[in-house]
Amino acid sequence: MEKLSFTTKFFTDPNNVIYLRITVNRKKAEISTKRVISPKKWDPKSQKAKGEPELNSYLLHIENDVTRIHSKLINDGKEVTAKNIKDIFLGKDEKSISLINYLNDHIIEIAQLSSQYKLSTIKRYETIQRHLEEFLGTINNESIKLNNVDIKIISHFDHFLKTKKNISTNTSAKYLTLLKGIFLKALRQETIDRNPFTNFIFKTTEVTKEFLTQEELDNLENINIDNESLNKVRDTFLFSSYTGLRFSDAYDLKTTDVKKEKDGQYWITIKKIIKTGKPLRIPLLNKALKIIDKHKKFGEITGRLLPIISNQKTNAYLKILADFASIDKNLTHHCARHTFATTVTLSNKIPIEVVSNLLGHSNLKSTQIYAKITDQYLKTMTKSLNKKLK
């Protein structure tokens, strides 16, 4: 058997943390000692600390442990690599972290950083964990380790989500993308040495975004309704149709979020959009202002801009409103945002870059989806170009 070269060396990184480098046949692995030392006190030649006998004793203890692991691997006839030695030293070989435990630790970690993570993101991770636990139970592998997860397991989980949980292709892809992030984190932390998602192909389907045409929007706006609740829901839908705001952002609006500037233009300023966490400032169309003025007394009493009820009840009432207005579509409040993007702005020659800013999109690609689904926008742009080319 060919003799393996084996060396160890202590060194400090740019942050002055002391590391032990293990080299076996020119392949390296590094272990943090979790000790920091001033550059003035570190002697790189002797690989020791100056005037720190306790620290030097600690380093020697680590080096002796690594050497013993190396010798034991040889005596046991097992594979000797720098990584194997490191894993055994860190306890990874015998005590590898389970997928569920690692995911649970991640959820706890991001929950403690609530200022950096949205509640919706935390809930999505919790949902993934529930689905994973159920899936692993079906294959009798509830305690599967992170480093034992492979593309076959991931593909089976994807199939489980789509068939047993009746989750759409796109939603399944979103869940798996978050799960991929968990493995990338584990890879960065050297908890695993490979990413099982490397060759996994994410499948998505193109979804047609429902929106109202100008005729349908006019019908909804002009029908006579005696029911107060239905009128309020219609107003909140129309408000988002003329502002592009998501339900969550419209729901949270306060009267103080609307300001009139010197030129007479009213603006809505949102400090933090719920979905992205970014600020948004949009000028108000007259139709949106009329809705605000209609509910002025409500705003003066409550401080809220509009009398918006829960999303669930809003969508239930919108089904009734769709019948009244002869709209043969699955009307939800989010259709209002799509209507703003297509019918109200793009179809009226508003440049796509402007629409992107009004919607609070971080990139133009998100807005281009709306340009694809409205033939009127494409026709309008073509006519405009033809005029310029005459």
BAVO-95979 format. One record per residue (C-alpha): residue in one letter; x negated, y, z. Coordinates in steps of 0.05 Angstrom, whole numbers, padded with zeros to 5 digits, always signed. Example, Ala and Ser with C-alpha at 12.3 -4.5 7.8 and 13.67 -1.06 7.14 Angstrom:
# residues 2
a-00246-00090+00156/s-00273-00021+00143/
# end
This chain:
# residues 390
m+00000+00000+00000/e-00026+00069-00019/k-00046+00110+00041/l-00003+00172+00052/s-00035+00239+00067/f-00005+00273+00128/t-00021+00341+00157/t+00012+00391+00203/k+00000+00466+00209/f+00029+00522+00250/f+00040+00590+00216/t+00082+00653+00225/d+00133+00679+00175/p+00145+00753+00158/n+00190+00759+00219/n+00134+00732+00264/v+00171+00668+00279/i+00124+00608+00289/y+00137+00549+00242/l+00106+00480+00237/r+00093+00458+00166/i+00092+00383+00154/t+00058+00359+00091/v+00062+00288+00065/n+00030+00274-00002/r+00031+00348-00018/k+00106+00353-00006/k+00125+00401+00050/a+00179+00412+00102/e+00180+00467+00154/i+00208+00468+00225/s+00222+00532+00263/t+00196+00530+00334/k+00245+00586+00350/r+00189+00626+00382/v+00168+00696+00361/i+00099+00724+00373/s+00064+00789+00361/p+00015+00787+00302/k-00039+00813+00350/k-00031+00752+00394/w-00031+00699+00338/d-00095+00667+00314/p-00081+00635+00246/k-00148+00600+00244/s-00138+00560+00308/q-00062+00561+00300/k-00055+00582+00372/a-00030+00641+00412/k-00081+00684+00448/g-00072+00686+00523/e-00006+00645+00520/p-00022+00577+00551/e+00052+00558+00561/l+00068+00574+00489/n+00008+00534+00464/s+00030+00475+00507/y+00099+00479+00476/l+00070+00480+00406/l+00026+00420+00422/h+00087+00382+00447/i+00122+00394+00381/e+00062+00373+00341/n+00054+00309+00382/d+00128+00292+00372/v+00121+00300+00297/t+00058+00257+00296/r+00094+00202+00336/i+00152+00203+00287/h+00103+00197+00229/s+00070+00136+00262/k+00136+00103+00278/l+00161+00109+00207/i+00098+00074+00183/n+00103+00020+00236/d+00176+00007+00220/g+00162+00003+00145/k+00209+00060+00130/e+00201+00114+00078/v+00153+00168+00100/t+00167+00238+00073/a+00160+00307+00103/k+00236+00315+00100/n+00248+00249+00136/i+00201+00269+00191/k+00235+00337+00198/d+00305+00305+00198/i+00286+00256+00252/f+00255+00311+00294/l+00318+00352+00287/g+00362+00292+00301/k+00396+00294+00233/d+00384+00222+00215/e+00421+00193+00275/k+00468+00250+00290/s+00489+00278+00222/i+00546+00328+00228/s+00614+00305+00204/l+00649+00344+00150/i+00709+00361+00194/n+00667+00383+00253/y+00624+00427+00208/l+00686+00458+00176/n+00716+00469+00245/d+00653+00503+00269/h+00655+00548+00208/i+00728+00567+00223/i+00710+00585+00295/e+00651+00625+00270/i+00690+00668+00220/a+00748+00676+00269/q+00698+00709+00317/l+00680+00756+00259/s+00751+00779+00247/s+00728+00848+00226/q+00691+00816+00167/y+00742+00762+00148/k+00816+00771+00132/l+00866+00731+00171/s+00890+00701+00106/t+00821+00673+00092/i+00817+00641+00160/k+00886+00610+00150/r+00864+00582+00082/y+00805+00547+00115/e+00852+00519+00168/t+00898+00493+00113/i+00839+00460+00078/q+00819+00427+00144/r+00889+00399+00153/h+00892+00372+00083/l+00822+00342+00090/e+00839+00307+00155/e+00901+00277+00123/f+00862+00256+00061/l+00805+00225+00099/g+00856+00187+00140/t+00883+00155+00077/i+00814+00128+00059/n+00798+00108+00131/n+00738+00155+00133/e+00758+00210+00182/s+00688+00218+00209/i+00651+00222+00142/k+00585+00258+00147/l+00568+00320+00107/n+00510+00285+00073/n+00554+00227+00053/v+00604+00268+00014/d+00595+00258-00061/i+00630+00279-00125/k+00674+00217-00122/i+00702+00238-00055/i+00713+00309-00080/s+00749+00284-00142/h+00794+00239-00100/f+00810+00298-00053/d+00828+00341-00114/h+00875+00286-00138/f+00905+00279-00068/l+00920+00354-00065/k+00955+00353-00133/t+00994+00289-00125/k+01007+00276-00051/k+01011+00349-00029/n+01043+00374-00094/i+00993+00432-00098/s+00984+00467-00164/t+00920+00459-00205/n+00900+00532-00192/t+00913+00529-00117/s+00874+00464-00112/a+00816+00497-00149/k+00818+00555-00098/y+00815+00507-00040/l+00758+00468-00070/t+00720+00533-00085/l+00723+00550-00011/l+00701+00479+00006/k+00643+00487-00042/g+00622+00548-00003/i+00619+00505+00060/f+00569+00458+00027/l+00528+00516+00000/k+00524+00542+00071/a+00502+00474+00096/l+00450+00472+00040/r+00422+00540+00060/q+00418+00516+00132/e+00383+00453+00109/t+00437+00411+00142/i+00443+00374+00075/d+00393+00368+00018/r+00441+00365-00041/n+00506+00398-00061/p+00560+00347-00080/f+00595+00400-00122/t+00537+00407-00170/n+00570+00367-00226/f+00642+00378-00206/i+00684+00412-00260/f+00737+00460-00233/k+00801+00456-00273/t+00850+00513-00277/t+00911+00529-00320/e+00930+00596-00349/v+00990+00624-00312/t+01039+00672-00345/k+01051+00730-00298/e+01125+00747-00294/f+01143+00820-00305/l+01203+00862-00324/t+01211+00894-00392/q+01232+00967-00395/e+01304+00947-00409/e+01305+00900-00350/l+01273+00952-00305/d+01326+01003-00327/n+01382+00953-00314/l+01357+00939-00244/e+01350+01013-00230/n+01419+01033-00256/i+01466+00979-00232/n+01515+01000-00178/i+01507+00961-00113/d+01550+00972-00051/n+01508+00928-00005/e+01459+00969+00037/s+01409+00912+00046/l+01407+00898-00029/n+01397+00972-00043/k+01338+00975+00004/v+01305+00915-00028/r+01317+00944-00097/d+01284+01009-00075/t+01223+00974-00048/f+01216+00933-00111/l+01223+00995-00155/f+01172+01031-00111/s+01120+00977-00124/s+01140+00978-00197/y+01119+01051-00200/t+01058+01046-00154/g+01030+00976-00167/l+01024+00963-00092/r+01027+00892-00066/f+01081+00875-00016/s+01033+00874+00043/d+01005+00943+00028/a+01073+00974+00014/y+01100+00943+00078/d+01045+00977+00120/l+01053+01046+00090/k+01064+01103+00139/t+01093+01172+00124/t+01024+01201+00140/d+00994+01161+00082/v+01027+01208+00033/k+00996+01276+00023/k+01012+01334-00024/e+00952+01371-00053/k+00946+01443-00074/d+00964+01429-00146/g+01029+01397-00124/q+01009+01326-00137/y+01027+01275-00083/w+00977+01219-00067/i+00979+01155-00027/t+00916+01140+00011/i+00905+01070+00040/k+00844+01062+00083/k+00839+00987+00073/i+00877+00944+00024/i+00897+00880+00060/k+00873+00832+00006/t+00805+00864-00010/g+00791+00907+00051/k+00774+00965+00005/p+00805+01035+00005/l+00855+01057-00048/r+00878+01126-00069/i+00932+01132-00122/p+00974+01191-00149/l+01049+01182-00142/l+01096+01181-00201/n+01160+01222-00195/k+01203+01159-00193/a+01164+01134-00133/l+01171+01202-00099/k+01247+01199-00108/i+01250+01133-00072/i+01208+01161-00014/d+01253+01222-00010/k+01315+01177-00010/h+01290+01145+00054/k+01262+01208+00086/k+01305+01204+00148/f+01283+01132+00160/g+01211+01155+00156/e+01222+01213+00204/i+01251+01165+00256/t+01204+01106+00248/g+01141+01135+00218/r+01144+01081+00164/l+01149+01103+00092/l+01202+01052+00069/p+01253+01005+00102/i+01219+00942+00079/i+01241+00875+00108/s+01202+00810+00108/n+01173+00783+00043/q+01215+00720+00049/k+01280+00758+00056/t+01260+00808+00003/n+01249+00752-00048/a+01315+00720-00029/y+01353+00785-00041/l+01315+00796-00106/k+01346+00731-00133/i+01415+00762-00122/l+01393+00828-00153/a+01367+00791-00214/d+01437+00761-00224/f+01470+00830-00217/a+01422+00860-00268/s+01427+00801-00316/i+01353+00787-00310/d+01338+00714-00327/k+01271+00711-00291/n+01244+00686-00224/l+01244+00754-00192/t+01196+00763-00134/h+01167+00826-00103/h+01100+00811-00135/c+01134+00817-00203/a+01137+00891-00188/r+01061+00896-00188/h+01059+00859-00255/t+01113+00905-00282/f+01072+00966-00262/a+01011+00939-00297/t+01046+00919-00362/t+01111+00957-00374/v+01099+01021-00335/t+01025+01034-00351/l+00993+00992-00406/s+01054+00994-00452/n+01055+01070-00444/k+00983+01078-00470/i+00950+01086-00402/p+00878+01064-00413/i+00862+00996-00382/e+00805+01027-00341/v+00855+01074-00308/v+00904+01018-00295/s+00848+00978-00263/n+00834+01035-00214/l+00907+01044-00198/l+00914+00970-00182/g+00852+00971-00138/h+00817+00917-00180/s+00743+00909-00166/n+00729+00891-00239/l+00762+00902-00306/k+00768+00827-00319/s+00825+00822-00268/t+00864+00876-00306/q+00852+00847-00374/i+00899+00790-00356/y+00956+00839-00360/a+00934+00865-00429/k+00938+00793-00455/i+01009+00782-00434/t+01041+00843-00465/d+01045+00844-00541/q+01070+00916-00536/y+01004+00938-00507/l+00966+00906-00564/k+01013+00936-00616/t+01006+01004-00584/m+00930+01001-00584/t+00930+00977-00657/k+00976+01034-00679/s+00932+01084-00642/l+00870+01057-00675/n+00902+01058-00745/k+00918+01132-00736/k+00846+01147-00717/l+00819+01107-00777/k+00861+01146-00829/
# end
